[in-house]
């Protein structure tokens, strides 16, 4: 009786799964018209909501990035931390007191769908709707310091802030939804359907969404070209974003030429991708997916500085990052590598199990310590948790691991019944990270409270001078690190596997996210 060994069986399963995906999608080269050029990109999940005020997932962001442009945008092509660069705005000017930002818009930018020219009215509308409680914007907290948004003339908008926080606000606007400009008339006309049919000014317009299968974008013939970014007219007639949840299937599709761009998620994917001929591996210029060990400062033993220092000295962060794989970097800083002002220069807890045991003894735990460590089983969480927990057992710590369902995890960690939890975050503005260290903040998963820290963060967020702000944010990181408020085992760098037939794809430091505005066939 003939049979199939394990390797052949797995290959057969992958082949059947891949054929099913491609059958459902129906966008292979043979199906597309010879006159139509299409770029095929992997979506790791289905979209949820494409309204810039309601972006939920990396899939939402990937699609929105191609359709809706920002007033300003982080320049992903520069070394981290990324500078804020005008996009829809031709320029911006900050007042001497740091409380006003005046944006002058590029003229002649057209919206998709015949909604006409983008003007200051659309900008005021797009920014103001984040502040409207009836909209329920995911970005609303980014506008807490906004006092007024003023229409100066048809191509000029002024934002007035309550404090001298222009540098902070610009960095908030530059990341995705907060600064994306939509057509006022389209939002008002389409109502709730705008969530599934966004109208922007990007190089590609939204054409079709087939749930569980694909999203289709088409070339916007009237695209203005974003001359300061050098994009020009879109190079492809269509973009097909194929929903392929597993890296394995996505890489099989890349190998057979059915997909051109695959953002990588899973740890083994780099090794698999390296074995595929005719592709290149491209990384973001800096890591952003920041793995953070949150100590619960509301109770013993984690409110003991010596215990936290001991746990820090027990970790060989360089080797942990190496074992986690090539998608991970060592960067022991409270802010990730791409944030303005980020630095890892203050981490002084070198790997020393002996020093860790001494500190535990000084803290009153010479005979060992028992702690409860909770985490959700998603992304790289479990790999990171197991690395950290294993290191701690080597210094006599008994680590009890508990997996919490992802949907209730945030609520669970804010109840502060555990000792330690892991949460991984991507933030592109230092204030967004600093919220985790502010007394009473809903993002404060540490339960940490320090009036001096609150004051220092407030000073940094409101500083209008860039050099002074840089110094203040470094002081924030130094203070956090000195108290070992948390530990930062690694940060993930975004990688994409891209066909050699395609150039110009920008890999954004956010899992699976890419910018396709400049994508073009390789010469």
C-alpha positions as CSV (number, residue, x, y, z in Angstrom):
1,X,0.0,0.0,0.0
2,X,1.6,3.3,-1.1
3,X,1.6,6.2,1.3
4,X,2.8,9.8,1.7
5,X,5.5,10.7,4.2
6,X,5.2,13.7,6.6
7,X,7.1,16.1,4.3
8,X,5.2,15.2,1.2
9,X,1.9,15.3,3.1
10,X,2.6,18.8,4.3
11,X,3.6,19.9,0.8
12,X,0.4,18.4,-0.6
13,X,-1.7,20.2,2.1
14,X,0.0,23.5,1.3
15,X,-0.5,23.0,-2.5
16,X,-4.2,22.2,-2.0
17,X,-4.6,25.3,0.3
18,X,-2.7,27.5,-2.2
19,X,-4.8,26.3,-5.1
20,X,-8.0,27.0,-3.2
21,X,-6.9,30.5,-2.3
22,X,-5.9,31.2,-5.9
23,X,-9.1,29.7,-7.2
24,X,-11.2,31.9,-5.0
25,X,-9.2,35.0,-5.8
26,X,-9.0,34.3,-9.5
27,X,-6.2,36.8,-10.2
28,X,-3.5,34.7,-11.7
29,X,-1.5,36.0,-14.6
30,X,-3.6,33.9,-17.0
31,X,-6.9,35.5,-15.7
32,X,-5.8,39.1,-16.0
33,X,-6.2,40.8,-19.3
34,X,-2.9,41.2,-21.2
35,X,-3.5,44.9,-21.2
36,X,-3.8,45.2,-17.5
37,X,-0.8,45.3,-15.2
38,X,-1.5,44.2,-11.7
39,X,0.6,44.1,-8.5
40,X,-0.4,41.4,-6.1
41,X,0.1,41.9,-2.4
42,X,-0.6,39.6,0.5
43,X,-3.0,40.7,3.2
44,X,-2.5,38.7,6.4
45,X,-6.1,39.2,7.5
46,X,-9.4,40.6,6.1
47,X,-10.1,44.3,6.4
48,X,-12.4,45.5,9.1
49,X,-12.8,49.3,8.6
50,X,-11.2,51.5,6.0
51,X,-12.3,54.9,7.5
52,X,-9.1,56.6,8.7
53,X,-10.8,57.4,11.9
54,X,-11.5,53.7,12.5
55,X,-8.4,51.8,11.3
56,X,-8.2,48.6,13.5
57,X,-5.6,46.3,11.9
58,X,-2.5,46.1,9.8
59,X,-4.7,45.0,6.9
60,X,-6.9,48.1,7.3
61,X,-3.8,50.3,7.3
62,X,-2.2,48.6,4.3
63,X,-5.2,49.3,2.1
64,X,-5.9,52.8,3.5
65,X,-2.2,53.8,3.0
66,X,-2.6,53.4,-0.8
67,X,-6.0,55.2,-1.0
68,X,-5.9,58.1,1.5
69,X,-2.9,60.4,1.9
70,X,-1.8,62.3,5.0
71,X,-1.5,66.0,5.6
72,X,2.1,65.2,6.7
73,X,3.7,61.8,6.8
74,X,6.7,60.1,8.4
75,X,9.4,59.6,5.8
76,X,10.0,55.8,5.8
77,X,13.0,56.1,3.4
78,X,15.2,57.9,6.0
79,X,17.0,56.4,8.9
80,X,15.0,56.1,12.1
81,X,13.7,58.0,13.9
82,X,11.8,59.1,10.8
83,X,11.3,62.8,10.1
84,X,7.9,64.4,9.6
85,X,7.6,65.5,6.0
86,X,4.7,67.4,4.2
87,X,2.6,65.4,1.8
88,X,-0.8,67.0,1.1
89,X,0.6,70.0,2.8
90,X,3.1,71.9,0.7
91,X,4.7,73.2,3.8
92,X,4.0,73.9,7.5
93,X,5.2,76.6,9.9
94,X,5.3,76.4,13.7
95,X,4.8,79.6,15.7
96,X,7.6,80.7,18.1
97,X,5.5,79.7,21.1
98,X,4.9,76.2,19.8
99,X,1.1,76.6,20.0
100,X,0.2,77.1,16.4
101,X,0.9,75.2,13.2
102,X,0.0,76.7,9.9
103,X,-0.4,74.3,7.0
104,X,-0.2,75.5,3.4
105,X,-1.7,73.0,1.0
106,X,-0.6,71.8,-2.5
107,X,-3.1,73.0,-5.1
108,X,-4.8,70.9,-7.7
109,X,-5.0,67.6,-5.7
110,X,-8.1,65.7,-6.9
111,X,-10.2,63.3,-4.8
112,X,-11.3,59.9,-6.2
113,X,-14.8,59.4,-7.5
114,X,-15.3,62.8,-9.0
115,X,-15.4,64.5,-5.6
116,X,-13.3,67.4,-6.9
117,X,-10.3,69.3,-5.6
118,X,-9.0,68.9,-2.1
119,X,-9.2,72.2,-0.2
120,X,-8.7,73.5,3.3
121,X,-12.4,72.7,4.1
122,X,-11.6,69.0,3.6
123,X,-8.6,69.3,5.9
124,X,-10.5,71.1,8.6
125,X,-13.3,68.5,8.3
126,X,-10.9,65.5,8.4
127,X,-9.0,66.6,11.5
128,X,-12.1,67.9,13.3
129,X,-14.0,64.7,13.0
130,X,-11.5,62.9,15.2
131,X,-12.7,65.3,18.0
132,X,-16.4,64.6,17.4
133,X,-17.6,62.1,20.0
134,X,-20.3,60.9,17.7
135,X,-17.6,59.6,15.3
136,X,-15.9,57.6,18.0
137,X,-12.5,58.0,16.3
138,X,-9.7,55.6,17.3
139,X,-7.4,58.6,17.1
140,X,-9.4,60.9,19.3
141,X,-6.8,61.0,22.2
142,X,-4.2,62.4,19.7
143,X,-6.3,65.6,19.6
144,X,-6.7,66.1,23.3
145,X,-4.3,69.1,23.2
146,X,-6.1,70.8,20.2
147,X,-7.9,74.0,21.0
148,X,-9.1,75.0,17.5
149,X,-8.7,74.1,13.9
150,X,-9.2,77.1,11.7
151,X,-9.8,77.6,8.0
152,X,-7.6,80.5,7.0
153,X,-8.4,80.4,3.3
154,X,-9.0,77.8,0.6
155,X,-5.5,76.4,0.8
156,X,-4.4,77.3,4.4
157,X,-5.3,75.7,7.7
158,X,-4.2,76.7,11.2
159,X,-4.2,74.3,14.2
160,X,-4.2,76.0,17.6
161,X,-2.9,74.0,20.5
162,X,-3.6,74.4,24.3
163,X,0.1,74.0,25.1
164,X,3.4,74.4,23.2
165,X,3.1,70.9,21.9
166,X,3.5,71.4,18.1
167,X,6.4,68.8,17.8
168,X,4.3,66.2,19.5
169,X,1.2,66.9,17.5
170,X,3.0,66.8,14.2
171,X,4.4,63.4,15.0
172,X,0.9,62.2,15.9
173,X,-0.5,63.5,12.6
174,X,2.2,61.8,10.6
175,X,1.2,58.3,11.6
176,X,-1.7,56.9,9.6
177,X,-5.2,57.8,10.5
178,X,-4.8,61.0,12.5
179,X,-3.6,63.1,9.6
180,X,-5.2,61.3,6.7
181,X,-7.4,63.7,4.6
182,X,-10.8,62.5,3.3
183,X,-13.4,64.2,1.1
184,X,-15.9,66.0,3.3
185,X,-18.7,65.6,0.7
186,X,-18.0,61.8,0.3
187,X,-18.2,61.2,4.1
188,X,-21.4,63.1,4.4
189,X,-22.9,61.5,1.3
190,X,-21.8,57.9,1.9
191,X,-22.5,57.7,5.6
192,X,-21.7,54.3,7.2
193,X,-20.7,52.9,3.8
194,X,-17.6,55.1,3.8
195,X,-16.1,52.5,6.1
196,X,-16.0,50.1,3.1
197,X,-15.5,52.6,0.3
198,X,-13.0,55.3,1.4
199,X,-12.5,58.3,-0.8
200,X,-9.0,59.9,-0.7
201,X,-6.4,61.3,-3.0
202,X,-3.9,58.4,-3.2
203,X,-2.3,56.8,-6.2
204,X,-4.9,54.0,-6.2
205,X,-8.6,54.2,-5.6
206,X,-10.8,51.6,-3.8
207,X,-12.6,49.4,-6.3
208,X,-13.8,46.2,-4.7
209,X,-13.8,44.2,-1.6
210,X,-14.5,40.5,-1.6
211,X,-14.8,39.4,2.0
212,X,-12.3,36.7,2.9
213,X,-10.8,36.8,-0.6
214,X,-9.3,40.1,-1.8
215,X,-9.4,43.9,-2.0
216,X,-9.0,45.4,-5.4
217,X,-7.6,48.9,-6.0
218,X,-7.2,50.6,-9.3
219,X,-4.9,53.3,-10.7
220,X,-6.1,56.8,-10.2
221,X,-5.5,58.5,-13.5
222,X,-5.8,62.0,-12.0
223,X,-3.2,61.3,-9.3
224,X,-1.2,64.5,-8.6
225,X,2.0,62.6,-8.1
226,X,3.2,64.0,-4.8
227,X,6.2,65.6,-6.5
228,X,8.2,66.3,-3.3
229,X,8.1,62.5,-2.7
230,X,9.0,61.6,-6.3
231,X,6.1,59.2,-6.8
232,X,4.7,60.3,-10.1
233,X,1.9,58.4,-11.9
234,X,1.1,55.0,-10.5
235,X,3.0,52.3,-12.4
236,X,0.4,49.5,-12.1
237,X,-3.2,49.5,-13.4
238,X,-4.5,47.5,-10.4
239,X,-3.4,46.3,-7.0
240,X,-4.9,43.0,-5.8
241,X,-4.5,42.5,-2.1
242,X,-5.1,38.8,-1.6
243,X,-6.2,37.6,1.9
244,X,-3.8,34.8,2.7
245,X,-3.6,34.3,6.5
246,X,-0.7,31.9,6.8
247,X,2.8,32.8,5.9
248,X,3.4,29.4,4.5
249,X,0.6,29.7,1.9
250,X,1.7,33.3,1.1
251,X,5.3,32.2,0.4
252,X,4.1,29.3,-1.7
253,X,2.1,31.8,-3.8
254,X,5.2,34.0,-4.0
255,X,7.3,31.1,-5.2
256,X,4.8,30.2,-7.9
257,X,4.5,33.8,-9.1
258,X,0.9,34.3,-8.0
259,X,1.8,36.9,-5.5
260,X,4.5,39.6,-5.7
261,X,4.8,41.1,-2.2
262,X,4.5,39.2,1.1
263,X,4.8,40.9,4.4
264,X,6.2,38.4,6.9
265,X,4.6,37.6,10.3
266,X,5.8,34.2,11.6
267,X,9.2,33.4,13.0
268,X,10.2,30.6,10.5
269,X,9.2,32.7,7.5
270,X,12.6,34.3,7.0
271,X,14.3,30.9,6.6
272,X,11.6,29.7,4.2
273,X,11.8,33.0,2.2
274,X,15.5,32.8,1.9
275,X,15.2,29.5,-0.1
276,X,12.9,31.0,-2.7
277,X,14.6,31.9,-6.0
278,X,13.8,35.2,-7.7
279,X,12.9,37.1,-4.6
280,X,14.5,39.7,-2.4
281,X,14.0,40.2,1.4
282,X,13.5,43.9,2.3
283,X,13.3,45.3,5.8
284,X,12.1,48.5,7.3
285,X,14.7,51.0,8.3
286,X,14.3,50.5,12.0
287,X,12.3,48.3,14.4
288,X,9.0,49.3,15.9
289,X,7.0,46.3,17.2
290,X,8.2,46.7,20.8
291,X,7.9,43.8,23.2
292,X,7.5,45.2,26.7
293,X,7.5,43.3,30.0
294,X,5.1,45.2,32.3
295,X,5.8,44.9,36.0
296,X,2.8,45.4,38.2
297,X,3.9,48.3,40.5
298,X,0.7,48.2,42.6
299,X,1.8,45.3,44.8
300,X,4.7,43.2,46.0
301,X,7.0,41.8,44.9
302,X,7.2,43.9,41.7
303,X,7.0,47.3,43.6
304,X,10.5,46.4,44.9
305,X,13.2,48.1,42.8
306,X,15.8,45.4,43.8
307,X,13.5,42.7,42.5
308,X,13.0,44.5,39.2
309,X,16.8,45.1,38.9
310,X,17.4,41.4,39.6
311,X,15.1,40.3,36.8
312,X,16.8,42.8,34.5
313,X,20.2,41.4,35.2
314,X,19.0,37.8,34.6
315,X,18.3,38.5,31.0
316,X,20.9,38.2,28.2
317,X,19.0,40.4,25.8
318,X,21.5,40.0,22.9
319,X,21.2,36.2,22.9
320,X,17.4,36.4,23.4
321,X,17.0,38.6,20.3
322,X,19.3,36.2,18.4
323,X,17.2,33.2,19.4
324,X,14.0,34.9,18.6
325,X,15.2,35.1,15.0
326,X,16.3,37.6,12.3
327,X,13.1,39.6,12.6
328,X,14.0,40.7,16.1
329,X,16.5,43.4,17.3
330,X,18.0,44.1,20.7
331,X,16.9,47.6,21.7
332,X,16.4,48.0,25.5
333,X,14.7,51.3,25.6
334,X,11.3,52.5,26.8
335,X,10.7,53.9,23.3
336,X,11.2,52.0,20.1
337,X,13.9,52.7,17.6
338,X,11.7,54.7,15.2
339,X,10.4,57.2,17.8
340,X,11.7,60.8,17.9
341,X,14.3,61.0,20.7
342,X,14.6,57.3,21.3
343,X,17.8,56.0,22.8
344,X,19.0,52.8,24.5
345,X,22.1,54.4,26.0
346,X,20.7,54.3,29.6
347,X,20.3,50.5,29.8
348,X,23.0,49.5,32.3
349,X,21.7,46.0,33.4
350,X,24.3,43.8,31.9
351,X,23.7,40.0,32.0
352,X,24.8,38.8,35.4
353,X,23.0,35.9,37.1
354,X,25.2,36.2,40.1
355,X,24.3,39.9,40.6
356,X,20.6,39.0,40.0
357,X,20.7,36.5,42.9
358,X,22.5,39.0,45.1
359,X,19.7,41.6,44.5
360,X,17.0,39.0,45.2
361,X,18.7,38.2,48.5
362,X,18.9,41.9,49.3
363,X,15.2,42.3,48.6
364,X,14.4,39.5,51.0
365,X,14.0,36.6,48.5
366,X,17.2,34.6,49.1
367,X,15.2,31.4,49.0
368,X,13.5,32.2,45.7
369,X,10.5,34.0,44.4
370,X,7.2,33.0,42.8
371,X,5.6,35.3,40.2
372,X,2.5,35.1,38.0
373,X,3.2,36.0,34.3
374,X,0.2,36.4,32.0
375,X,0.1,36.9,28.2
376,X,-2.1,36.3,25.1
377,X,-1.1,33.7,22.6
378,X,-0.7,35.9,19.6
379,X,2.1,37.1,17.3
380,X,5.5,36.6,18.9
381,X,4.2,36.9,22.5
382,X,4.7,33.3,23.6
383,X,8.2,33.1,22.1
384,X,9.2,36.2,24.0
385,X,7.5,35.1,27.3
386,X,9.2,31.7,27.2
387,X,12.6,33.2,26.6
388,X,12.2,35.6,29.6
389,X,10.6,33.1,31.9
390,X,13.3,30.5,31.2
391,X,16.0,33.0,32.1
392,X,14.3,33.9,35.3
393,X,14.1,30.2,36.4
394,X,17.9,30.1,36.2
395,X,18.1,32.6,39.2
396,X,15.6,30.7,41.4
397,X,12.4,32.4,40.3
398,X,9.3,30.1,40.0
399,X,7.3,31.6,37.0
400,X,3.7,30.6,36.7
401,X,2.5,31.2,33.1
402,X,-1.1,31.9,32.2
403,X,-2.5,32.5,28.7
404,X,-5.4,35.0,28.6
405,X,-7.8,35.2,25.7
406,X,-6.8,38.1,23.5
407,X,-10.2,39.8,23.4
408,X,-10.2,40.3,27.2
409,X,-6.5,40.7,27.7
410,X,-6.4,44.5,28.0
411,X,-9.2,44.5,30.5
412,X,-7.4,41.8,32.5
413,X,-4.1,43.6,32.8
414,X,-5.8,46.8,33.9
415,X,-7.3,44.9,36.9
416,X,-3.7,44.5,38.2
417,X,-4.2,41.0,39.8
418,X,-1.1,39.6,38.1
419,X,2.6,40.2,38.8
420,X,3.9,40.6,35.2
421,X,2.4,40.8,31.7
422,X,3.7,41.1,28.2
423,X,2.2,43.6,25.7
424,X,3.7,44.5,22.4
425,X,3.2,47.9,20.9
426,X,4.1,50.0,17.9
427,X,4.1,53.8,18.4
428,X,5.7,56.5,16.3
429,X,5.5,59.4,18.7
430,X,7.3,59.5,22.1
431,X,4.2,60.8,23.9
432,X,2.3,57.8,22.8
433,X,4.8,55.6,24.6
434,X,5.1,58.0,27.5
435,X,1.4,57.6,28.2
436,X,2.2,54.1,29.6
437,X,4.1,55.8,32.5
438,X,1.6,58.6,33.4
439,X,-0.3,58.2,36.6
440,X,-3.9,57.1,35.9
441,X,-3.5,56.8,32.1
442,X,-5.6,54.0,30.5
443,X,-2.4,53.0,28.7
444,X,-0.5,52.6,32.0
445,X,-0.4,48.8,32.2
446,X,2.3,49.1,34.9
447,X,0.1,50.6,37.5
448,X,3.1,52.9,37.9
449,X,2.7,56.3,39.6
450,X,5.4,59.0,40.0
451,X,4.5,62.7,40.2
452,X,8.0,63.7,39.0
453,X,7.6,61.4,36.0
454,X,4.2,62.9,35.2
455,X,5.7,66.4,35.3
456,X,8.7,65.5,33.1
457,X,6.5,63.9,30.5
458,X,4.2,66.9,30.4
459,X,7.3,69.2,29.9
460,X,8.6,67.1,27.1
461,X,5.2,66.9,25.3
462,X,4.8,70.7,25.5
463,X,8.3,71.7,24.5
464,X,8.2,73.7,21.2
465,X,12.0,73.7,20.6
466,X,13.2,70.5,18.9
467,X,16.6,70.3,20.6
468,X,15.1,70.9,24.0
469,X,12.3,68.4,23.3
470,X,14.9,65.8,22.3
471,X,16.8,66.4,25.6
472,X,13.6,66.1,27.6
473,X,12.5,62.9,26.0
474,X,15.9,61.4,26.7
475,X,15.5,62.4,30.4
476,X,12.2,60.6,30.4
477,X,13.8,57.4,29.1
478,X,16.7,57.7,31.6
479,X,14.3,58.1,34.5
480,X,12.2,55.1,33.4
481,X,15.3,52.9,32.9
482,X,16.8,53.9,36.2
483,X,13.7,52.6,38.0
484,X,13.4,49.6,35.8
485,X,9.7,50.4,35.3
486,X,9.7,47.7,32.7
487,X,12.0,45.5,30.6
488,X,12.3,45.5,26.8
489,X,13.4,42.1,25.6
490,X,13.4,42.8,21.9
491,X,11.7,44.8,19.1
492,X,10.6,43.4,15.8
493,X,11.8,44.7,12.4
494,X,9.2,44.5,9.6
495,X,10.3,42.3,6.7
496,X,8.8,41.6,3.3
497,X,9.6,39.1,0.6
498,X,9.3,40.7,-2.8
499,X,9.5,39.4,-6.3
500,X,12.6,40.5,-8.2
501,X,10.2,41.7,-10.9
502,X,9.1,44.5,-8.6
503,X,11.0,47.5,-7.2
504,X,10.1,50.6,-5.2
505,X,8.1,49.0,-2.4
506,X,8.7,50.7,0.9
507,X,8.5,48.4,3.9
508,X,7.0,50.3,6.8
509,X,8.0,49.3,10.4
510,X,4.7,47.9,11.2
511,X,3.9,44.2,10.7
512,X,3.1,43.4,7.0
513,X,2.6,47.1,6.2
514,X,4.0,48.5,2.9
515,X,3.7,51.7,0.9
516,X,3.1,51.0,-2.8
517,X,2.9,54.5,-4.2
518,X,6.4,54.2,-5.7
519,X,6.1,50.5,-6.7
520,X,7.0,49.7,-10.3
521,X,8.2,46.9,-12.5
522,X,12.0,46.3,-12.2
523,X,14.0,47.5,-15.2
